């Protein structure tokens, strides 16, 4: 009875200890902290956008088109007379919202499938590997354009398209990490007890590859942000007049010599967000000792 009474308490204690150790390691990585701080600033600006500017990001005024920076319009206006700074601030909402949704779906699906492949092995792993090879042979941007052209534009379609493109890459990375955990004694003991596959994944595999999943999430998010902006720049992402960084560059590139800030401001915003995500991913990888190349091999 003593063993049965204390067993449920052991898992939360172990999880708390693991979380505390991960936080101490994270705090020792200045690179990760700087990257997370930059991302946090972007999130805060996106949330506080209505308080930081009084201009409507989609309302145009032809009499104020193509104005340079001034006290009234700090970053000037675009060819439709819309305030550039307001569109940049609100553009973070679209970029972060769609990117987070796409990354969460991608990493969640990839983690479950990758863990299942490592745990089941056999024919399931072999067939899955061939399917992944086929999907990965198609360039990401080409696959995205095909999906968006067939299903139409919109945030939901973009999220689904990115998941289809990037899930195979996440599966490979997570599968490599899970293969190192699957032969462990506690996994073997769980199998001997007759636990279901999902229970083993949730209680034995996932807690021991959390660091790999977190690093993959941060790195994948930076690629997703760039991919979404690229789609908008090509005309397959956000629909005008949605404030979106990629769309802003596409709309104002022809007037870059007249109002350069209309194109440079969204580029700077996009670049700093991607740099922050990359710094966070690199810092987390080094702090937790995660080798993404080795895990995905």
C-alpha positions in Angstrom: 0.0 0.0 0.0 2.9 2.4 0.7 4.2 2.0 -2.9 0.7 2.6 -4.3 0.2 5.7 -2.1 3.5 7.4 -3.0 3.7 6.6 -6.7 1.3 9.4 -7.9 3.3 12.0 -6.0 6.6 11.0 -7.6 5.8 12.2 -11.1 4.8 15.8 -10.2 7.9 16.1 -8.0 10.1 14.8 -10.9 8.4 17.2 -13.3 8.9 20.2 -11.0 12.5 19.3 -10.5 13.1 18.9 -14.2 11.4 22.3 -14.9 13.4 24.0 -12.2 16.6 22.6 -13.6 15.7 23.7 -17.2 15.0 27.2 -15.9 18.3 27.4 -14.2 20.1 26.3 -17.3 18.1 28.7 -19.4 19.0 31.7 -17.2 22.7 30.8 -17.8 22.3 31.4 -21.5 22.5 35.1 -22.4 21.8 34.3 -26.0 18.5 32.6 -25.2 17.5 35.4 -22.8 18.2 38.1 -25.4 16.3 36.3 -28.1 13.3 35.7 -25.8 13.3 39.3 -24.7 13.2 40.5 -28.4 10.3 38.2 -29.0 8.5 39.3 -25.9 8.9 43.0 -27.0 7.3 42.1 -30.3 4.4 40.3 -28.6 3.9 43.3 -26.2 3.9 45.8 -29.1 1.4 43.7 -31.0 -0.9 43.5 -28.0 -0.6 47.2 -27.2 -0.9 48.5 -30.8 -4.2 50.3 -30.2 -2.6 52.2 -27.3 0.6 53.0 -29.2 -1.0 54.7 -32.2 -4.3 56.5 -32.8 -4.3 55.9 -36.5 -6.5 53.2 -38.2 -4.1 50.9 -40.0 -6.5 50.3 -42.9 -8.0 53.7 -43.4 -6.5 55.7 -46.3 -6.4 59.4 -47.0 -5.4 60.3 -50.6 -4.5 63.9 -49.5 -1.8 62.5 -47.2 -0.3 59.9 -49.5 3.5 59.4 -49.8 4.5 61.7 -47.0 7.9 61.4 -45.3 8.5 61.0 -41.6 7.1 63.9 -39.5 5.7 64.6 -36.1 2.3 63.7 -37.3 3.4 60.5 -39.1 6.6 59.2 -37.5 7.3 56.7 -40.3 5.5 58.6 -43.0 2.5 57.3 -45.0 2.2 54.9 -47.9 0.8 55.4 -51.4 -2.8 55.2 -50.0 -2.2 57.7 -47.3 -2.2 55.1 -44.5 0.1 55.6 -41.5 3.1 53.3 -41.9 3.9 53.0 -38.2 0.3 52.0 -37.4 0.4 49.3 -40.1 3.7 48.0 -38.8 2.4 47.9 -35.2 -0.8 46.1 -36.2 1.1 43.9 -38.7 2.8 42.2 -35.8 -0.6 40.9 -34.7 -1.1 39.1 -38.0 2.4 37.8 -38.2 2.5 36.5 -34.7 -1.1 35.2 -34.7 -0.8 33.1 -37.8 2.8 32.1 -37.1 2.0 30.8 -33.6 -1.1 28.9 -34.8 0.8 27.3 -37.6 3.9 26.5 -35.5 1.8 25.0 -32.7 -0.2 22.8 -35.1 3.0 21.8 -36.9 5.1 20.9 -33.9 2.2 19.2 -32.1 1.4 16.9 -35.1 5.1 16.3 -35.8 5.8 15.4 -32.2 3.0 12.9 -31.9 3.8 11.2 -35.2 7.6 11.2 -34.6 7.2 9.7 -31.1 4.7 7.1 -32.5 7.2 6.1 -35.3 10.0 5.7 -32.8 7.9 3.7 -30.4 6.1 1.5 -32.9 9.0 1.0 -35.4 8.6 -1.9 -37.9 6.5 -1.4 -41.0 4.9 1.8 -39.6 8.3 3.5 -39.3 9.4 2.3 -42.8 6.2 3.4 -44.6 6.2 6.7 -42.8 9.8 7.3 -43.8 9.1 6.8 -47.4 6.1 9.2 -47.2 8.2 11.8 -45.5 10.9 11.5 -48.2 8.3 12.1 -50.9 6.9 15.2 -49.2 10.4 16.6 -48.4 11.5 16.3 -52.0 9.1 19.1 -53.0 10.4 22.6 -52.3 8.5 24.3 -49.4 7.5 27.4 -51.2 6.3 25.4 -54.3 4.2 23.1 -52.1 2.7 26.1 -50.3 1.8 27.9 -53.5 0.1 24.8 -54.9 -2.0 24.3 -51.7 -3.0 28.0 -51.4 -3.8 28.2 -55.1 -6.1 25.1 -54.8 -7.8 26.0 -51.5 -7.7 29.8 -51.6 -6.1 32.4 -49.3 -6.9 33.0 -45.7 -5.3 32.4 -42.3 -6.9 28.9 -41.9 -5.6 27.8 -45.3 -2.1 29.2 -44.6 -1.9 27.4 -41.2 -3.0 24.1 -42.8 -0.5 24.6 -45.7 2.4 25.3 -43.4 1.5 22.2 -41.3 1.5 20.0 -44.4 4.9 21.4 -45.5 6.8 21.4 -42.2 5.3 18.5 -40.3 7.6 16.0 -42.0 10.7 17.9 -40.9 9.5 18.0 -37.3 8.7 14.3 -37.4 12.3 13.6 -38.4 13.8 15.7 -35.6 11.4 14.4 -32.9 11.8 10.8 -34.1 15.5 11.0 -33.7 15.2 12.2 -30.2 12.5 9.7 -29.3 14.7 6.8 -30.7 17.2 7.6 -28.0 14.6 7.3 -25.3 12.6 4.3 -26.5 15.1 1.6 -25.4 15.2 3.0 -21.9 14.3 0.7 -19.0 11.3 2.7 -17.9 9.8 2.5 -21.4 10.4 -1.2 -21.4 8.8 -1.5 -18.0 5.7 0.5 -19.2 5.4 -1.9 -22.1 5.6 -4.9 -19.8 2.8 -3.4 -17.6 0.6 -3.4 -20.7 0.2 0.4 -21.0 -1.2 1.8 -24.2 1.0 3.5 -26.8 -0.5 6.9 -26.1 0.0 6.5 -22.4 3.7 5.6 -22.9 4.2 8.6 -25.3 2.6 11.0 -22.8 4.2 9.8 -19.6 7.5 8.3 -20.6 8.7 9.7 -24.0 7.4 13.3 -24.2 8.7 14.4 -20.7 12.2 13.3 -21.7 12.3 15.1 -25.1 10.7 18.4 -24.0 14.0 20.2 -24.6 14.2 19.0 -28.2 10.5 20.0 -28.8 11.0 23.5 -27.4 14.1 24.1 -29.5 12.3 22.8 -32.6 9.4 25.1 -31.8 11.6 28.2 -31.6 13.5 27.4 -34.8 10.4 26.4 -36.7 8.6 29.6 -35.7 11.4 31.7 -37.3 11.0 29.8 -40.6 7.2 30.0 -40.5 7.3 33.8 -39.9 9.5 34.2 -43.0 7.4 31.8 -45.1 4.2 33.6 -44.2 5.7 37.0 -45.1 7.0 35.5 -48.4 3.5 34.3 -49.3 2.1 37.8 -48.6 4.8 39.4 -50.7 3.9 37.1 -53.6 0.2 37.9 -53.2 -0.9 34.5 -51.7 -1.0 35.5 -48.1 -2.9 38.3 -46.4 -5.5 40.1 -48.5 -5.3 43.9 -48.8 -5.8 46.1 -46.8 -4.8 43.8 -44.0 -1.7 45.2 -42.1 0.9 42.6 -42.9 4.7 43.1 -43.2 5.1 41.1 -46.3 2.1 42.7 -48.0 3.5 46.2 -47.0 6.8 45.5 -48.7 5.0 44.3 -51.9 2.7 47.4 -52.0 5.4 50.0 -51.4 8.4 48.6 -53.2 7.7 50.6 -56.3 7.8 53.8 -54.2 10.9 52.9 -52.1 12.9 55.9 -53.5 10.1 58.3 -52.5 9.1 56.9 -49.1 11.7 54.3 -48.1 10.3 53.9 -44.6 7.1 52.4 -46.0 9.2 49.4 -47.1 12.1 49.5 -44.6 9.9 49.7 -41.5 8.2 46.3 -42.0 11.5 44.8 -43.1 13.1 45.9 -39.9 10.2 44.6 -37.9 10.3 41.2 -39.6 14.1 41.0 -39.3 14.2 41.7 -35.6 11.5 39.1 -34.9 13.3 36.4 -36.9 16.6 37.3 -35.2 15.0 37.1 -31.8 13.5 33.6 -32.6 16.8 32.4 -34.0 18.7 33.7 -30.9 16.2 31.9 -28.7 16.5 28.7 -30.6 20.3 28.8 -30.6 20.5 29.7 -27.0 18.1 27.0 -25.9 19.9 24.4 -28.1 23.3 25.2 -26.5 21.9 25.5 -22.9 20.1 22.2 -23.1 22.7 20.4 -25.2 20.3 19.7 -28.1 22.0 18.8 -31.4 19.3 19.3 -34.0 21.5 17.8 -36.8 22.1 14.7 -34.8 18.4 14.4 -33.7 17.1 14.7 -37.2 19.6 12.2 -38.8 
